[in-house]
Amino acid sequence: MQSRFTRRQLLRLLTAAGLGTPFATRLVSDEADANAPRATKPENIVVPNTARDRYPARFIDGRVIQPERPLSVMHETDVLVVGGGPAGFAAAVAASRAGAKTALVERYGYLGGLWTGGLVLLVYPTHATEKGVLTKVLRGVGDELLGRIARYPDGATRYADNQPDPTTDPEITKLVMDEMIQEAGVKMFFHCWVADVILEGNAVRGVVIESKAGRQAMLAKVVVDASGDGDVFAAAGAEHEQRLHAVGLVHRLGNADRADLVKLRAAGFKNLGETEPLPSVKWVNLRGPSTDGLDIAELSRLEVEHRRSIWKRLEQLRKTSGGEPLFLLQTAPQIGVRITRLLAGMRKMTDPEARSTEPHPDAIAIGGTYGSGRDKPGFAVPYGAMVPKRLDQLIAAGRCLDVDTAMVEDMRLIATCLLTGHAAGAAAALAVKDRCCPRDLDVPKLQALLRNQGAYLR
């Protein structure tokens, strides 16, 4: 009978033969990846340099001067969504499903924004009390996403029981978002950052992106600014305001199910963190100080300080009876910026009006309620809060809409961002189809499209 080596035996044999663990591990890895797509080009070869025009900034008379430069157009589309967080994801899927050729750009290598990269894993508020009945208001693209996540073992809490506000696993969430983007036919561009906009008169015609390949242009008929920070409308000169807010950093603790909570509570630790689908893991929020979320020096300082404070807390937990098994599983790749820029739109969304029981003929989403307000109806988001006062061919989505102070906290939450993103993407596709400016869009026609895509509008 022909003998076979196990992978462990092969690893030991190759290492003993002097070939080294890295070589042996590579072979085992190749075997494990036998069904994975293979590279079409050989590895570790010299690639000829590609000629590249250079227009470096120059130091002239004490000032740094950036000269004009022509940019290559790397992509052209109907709808361009900037930002792949919850709002941008929903916008891209909705726009593409509505028939628009759609592209999405994201600065990181994954979708989900602060939901996945920031480890803010709680999706809320998904429900509100409508006509005395607890009702799911997060429907359409966002609810489809949650349903697909929940199909995976340990993918989501509470969703299968139709309870409000599930928590999702970040890696499964990234995977399902990738799948839905690809199925919708959206062209995805990771690892690029919007550096500027392309204007023609008062209309946004695209964006300038920065990446390892240098500066390039992307053209679009309508741009959706789902950057979270209003990067596109700010660069285009749209009227807006900037606010300070708490900036924190989320982390995850491992072995949470092995810790003795009774002993830890007796020592003054109220809890280990928030529930995740995995019983052994807790995610821990950190509010942080109120500061400027656009100041990179301040963000850099906070990254270091927050990591240090997280580690100190872990050390305290492990030195406390009952906390010995705990370990730091992960700190978030993205720092938790909550609010920066808010658009000045065609219509400001105010708390009294949004929460009133009067009809809302221009509503494009119904936001959920939470906490002590759970027994109240949801709030109506007006279409005009997404559209700049004077800038054309751009729609905002997510936390940067035109809202008053009382509505800021509700609008920045993940479930609400999924809702406004869905509406923005549908609106952008409809504007392309009807060859009109977003400000001139037929709102009842948009509402009909949203309902057809599963949205809840009462």
Secondary structure as GFF3:
##gff-version 3
##sequence-region A 1 458
A	DSSP	alpha_helix	7	16	.	.	.	ID=ss1
A	DSSP	alpha_helix	21	32	.	.	.	ID=ss2
A	DSSP	beta_strand	58	60	.	.	.	ID=ss3
A	DSSP	beta_strand	63	65	.	.	.	ID=ss4
A	DSSP	beta_strand	73	82	.	.	.	ID=ss5
A	DSSP	alpha_helix	86	97	.	.	.	ID=ss6
A	DSSP	beta_strand	102	105	.	.	.	ID=ss7
A	DSSP	beta_strand	127	130	.	.	.	ID=ss8
A	DSSP	beta_strand	133	136	.	.	.	ID=ss9
A	DSSP	alpha_helix	141	150	.	.	.	ID=ss10
A	DSSP	three_ten_helix	159	161	.	.	.	ID=ss11
A	DSSP	alpha_helix	170	184	.	.	.	ID=ss12
A	DSSP	beta_strand	187	189	.	.	.	ID=ss13
A	DSSP	beta_strand	193	200	.	.	.	ID=ss14
A	DSSP	beta_strand	203	211	.	.	.	ID=ss15
A	DSSP	beta_strand	214	225	.	.	.	ID=ss16
A	DSSP	alpha_helix	231	235	.	.	.	ID=ss17
A	DSSP	beta_strand	240	242	.	.	.	ID=ss18
A	DSSP	beta_strand	245	248	.	.	.	ID=ss19
A	DSSP	beta_strand	251	254	.	.	.	ID=ss20
A	DSSP	three_ten_helix	256	258	.	.	.	ID=ss21
A	DSSP	alpha_helix	261	266	.	.	.	ID=ss22
A	DSSP	beta_strand	274	275	.	.	.	ID=ss23
A	DSSP	beta_strand	281	284	.	.	.	ID=ss24
A	DSSP	beta_strand	290	291	.	.	.	ID=ss25
A	DSSP	alpha_helix	296	319	.	.	.	ID=ss26
A	DSSP	beta_strand	327	331	.	.	.	ID=ss27
A	DSSP	beta_strand	336	337	.	.	.	ID=ss28
A	DSSP	beta_strand	341	343	.	.	.	ID=ss29
A	DSSP	alpha_helix	351	354	.	.	.	ID=ss30
A	DSSP	beta_strand	363	367	.	.	.	ID=ss31
A	DSSP	three_ten_helix	371	373	.	.	.	ID=ss32
A	DSSP	beta_strand	379	382	.	.	.	ID=ss33
A	DSSP	three_ten_helix	383	386	.	.	.	ID=ss34
A	DSSP	beta_strand	394	396	.	.	.	ID=ss35
A	DSSP	three_ten_helix	405	407	.	.	.	ID=ss36
A	DSSP	alpha_helix	408	411	.	.	.	ID=ss37
A	DSSP	alpha_helix	414	434	.	.	.	ID=ss38
A	DSSP	three_ten_helix	438	440	.	.	.	ID=ss39
A	DSSP	alpha_helix	443	452	.	.	.	ID=ss40
###
